[in-house]
Amino acid sequence: MAVNHTKSIWEAFVAETKGFTTLNEDIHADVAIIGGGITGISTAYNLSREGKKVVVLEAGRVGMGTTGSSTGNLYIPTGQFHTILSKHGEDVLSDVTLSRAAALTFIEDRINEFGIDCGFQRVSWNYFSPGKKGSKEIENEFEAIKNSGLNISDSPPPGFPFGMSSIVSVDLQAQFNPLQYVKKLAAAIDGGNCRIFENTRVTNIREYDPCYVETTGGIVKADKVVQATHTPKGIYLVHAQMEVYREYAIAARLKENIPVPGIYWALDGKDKYSIRTYSTDAGDYLIVLGDSRKVGHKELTEESFIKVEEFVRKHFNVGEISYLWAAQNYSPADYLPYIGTSPMEANVYIATGFSADGLIYGTAASIIISDLIAGKENAWAKTFDPKRFNPKASATKNDKRKH
């Protein structure tokens, strides 16, 4: 496979933003947030607006972890609404729908508030079978999404670029450059109640009163600690309740016009692919992600990229493969992320188990955790509580990835 860059496309098309210093002293804060991705930066925004003194500790650079390797798709339906409904019931499905809708609104509001130029646009979300035979999974998902109250269609939108036999389509979802968004949001909130530190790795967390967060540059004393780190540091029960997956993405230039902007999820037999477009001043790209594999099983990285490339070439006239990268995610046993107070720790909060959907769930987590720390009631906190116990919902987990 000939490729120009082995990095995410977002790294190539992110505008220069302010850098953040490295911690080199002991400091105190009301809240220490570990992780400078979309979850951590959104939580910092919320809490600093509540008057809390917030410190963000990022081991590398803001946005360059999981956030910067995502597809940049923002959607309320997850491709798992049928499973959530069958395992948890209508009330939980309603909480999932409303919390995700609030997260999408939050992102658009911050873009408008700070004038962030990140290519945000409203598009349709389309989950479909490109073969001649319809898919029972898509039919089930259609009924579950309809049950959630979203406005859906079983017909493709104008300009739909694939042949298809069955589809569920939801209008007014969105896309953006996730790395640009997070970097610009971080730059906008740094200062005053919020201090952001890059290249500051957390080495240990000790929950006292206050908590001690030990880093490579100093100790942060804080009343509360938020672990916004994709998976929490330390030993937690939720680690045993999640499976780890890796997915493979490419960005290609086409010899033809790119499709109409949209979120396209193709269920091709047992394989699922996420397709979207991205337009820049340097040209137009088609982004495709797929071939989800459990981490720890046989690693076939090159073969996985080739498989994704073969899917692209099957449906489009490809000129060149410009970028390729991989994204890792943690999938919870009961299909709901873990958001809230850590089990066995009263002052430490975790946000993990987002599957391949950290942009929306991470933003929703920032709303929930910020409310809990601020002493506000949150209608969705119980649904996502890390201390929940539902063995029936966690049993017989199927491998249904989303992108």
Disulfide bonds with the S-S distance in Angstrom:
none
